[in-house]
Amino acid sequence: AGRGGRPVCGGGGAQGRWRGVGCGPGENSDRRGGPFVGPAGQLLDNMLKAIGLSRTATGAKAVYIANVLKCRPPANRNPQPGEMLQCEPYLQRQVELLQPKIILALGRIAAQALLSATVPDVASTPLGKLRGQVHRYLGVPVVVSYHPAYLLRTPQDKAKAWIDLCLALDVAGRPEETPNTN
């Protein structure tokens, strides 16, 4: 899907228990070949660091980040439903292979893609109504939060994103509490 310069499959610690999912590669990700690069990626890294996790860590403290779409949509627009369906088998297979203990859905598009089979009318449900609860994707707990790019534009919602991270920590367990079995 999309017409970006190169596919961006994901990046980070594949053996980690955490998986972050965004909507699709932006211009910086497309150019550099990795997910969540640039200012939004820096904010995401700082958020993860605050809870003891990192994309560069190994073992239980590692996080693997990917996107619903693997290629940037034309003009950096939001992914269309057909594009998300086209890329869904790749997302499913990543989850099956990596076997995360928790998935953090970063933004509305990621939440819609991950929850379309389990939440009625998810496409018309505001992100705020999806937050604060634990959903499931292929049996894996999913916590919905704001996309880091949104938080850069709306910093007053960073406290809400912190609450989401704390919920995810409660569900997955602190990195030092549970040994990595992957």
N, C-alpha and C positions, 0 to 999 in steps of 0.2 A: 504494500500500500504506500501511497505517497510517491513523491519524486525527489526525495532528498539525495544528497550526493553519495551517501554510504549507509548501510544498515548499522544501527546501534543496538546490539543485542542485550547488553548489560555490562555491569562491572562491579568490582568489589570482591569481598571474601565469599566465594561460592560455598565454603564449608560452614558459614555462619548460620545461626538459627533465625536471623531476621531477614526479611525480604521487603524492600521498598518498591512500590510500583507507581510510576508517573504516567502521564498521558502519551507523550511521544517526544522524540528528540527535537529540541529547538535548534536554532541556527548554530549556536556554539557547540552543542553536542554533535551535530551533523559534521561540522568542520573538524572537530577534534576526535570524533569516533568513540566517545564515551558518554554515558548518561549523566545528567545533572552536573554540567560544568558551567563555569561562569558564576555570577553573583548568587543565583538560586542554589547552585551546587555548594558554594561556600557556606551559605546559610544552613543547608541540609547537613553538611559535615559538622558545623558547630552544634546543631541540635542533637545529632547523634553523639557527639563528644560529651555533651552535657549529661547524657545517661550512660556513659561508659562504653559506647560502641563506636565503630569506625569502619569505613569502607576499605581501609588499608590493613586492618587487624586480621589476625588468624584465629581460628577456633571459635569459641562461644561469643567473643566480642566482635566478630566480623558481621558485616551487613552487605548483602548483595542487592544492587539497585538495577531495575530494568524499567522499561516502558511498555504500555499496552501496544503501541505501534512501534515497529522497529526502524521505520524510515520517516523522515520529516515530511509532513504534509506540505503541499504547495503553499507558498506565501505564509508559512508558519501558522496556518489556520487550525482550528480545532479538528480532530479526527471525525470523519463521518461514520455513521453506524456500520456501513458496509466494510469500511477499512478496518474497523475494530473486529468485526467478525472474521475477516480474512486473516488477521494476525492472532486471533484467539488460540488456535492450536499451538502456536509457538509459546505463548504465555502459559498455557496449561502444561506443556511439556517441561518448561523451565521449573514450574512448581513441583511437578512430579519428580524431576531429577534432583532438585536441590533440597526438597523436603523441609521447608522452613517450619519453624514453630509458631511464627507470627508473620502476617503480611500487613504492612502499613500502606494503605491506599492514599496516595498523595494527590488530592484534588478531586474535583467532580468527575472528570472523564475517567480516571482510574477507578473511582468508586463505582461508576455506572458499569464499566466493563467487568469488574470483579463480582458485582452483586446482581447482575442482570438475571441470573437464573434463580435467585433466592429472595429478592426484594421486589414485590409487585410495584409497578410504576416507578422504578428507580430513576428512569430518565427524566421524570418530572418532579422528583423529590429533591428539595433543596439540600445542599451539603450539610447544613446545620442540623437537619433532622436525621442524618445518617451517622453523625458523630455521637460519641458518648455511649456506644453500645458495641457489642462484639458480634460481628457477622461471620460468615464462613464462605470460603472458596475452596472447592475440592477437599472439604473437611478441615482446612487450615483456618484458624481464627484470623479475622480481618478487622483492623481498627482503621477507621476513616479519619483523615485529618486534612488540613489545608495544604495546598501546593506551596512550596517555598517561594515561587515567583509571586504568588498572591500575597504571602506574608511580607515580602519586600515592598509591595504597594500598599499594604494595609497592616502596618506594624502593630496596631492596637489588638489584632487577633493573635499575636504570638503567645499570649497567655493561654488562649484556648488550645493552641497547638501543643503547648507544654502539658496541658491536662490530657490530651490525646496520647502523647508519648508516655505519660505516667500510667494510663490505662493499659497501653500495650505492654509496658514493663510488668504490670501486675499479672497480665495474662501469660506472658512468655517466661516470666521469672527473670531476676537480675542476672546479668551475664556471668557473674562469679558463682551463682548459686547452683547452676545446672551444667554438668559437663557436656561437651559436644559429643554426640554419638553419630554424627554423619561421617 
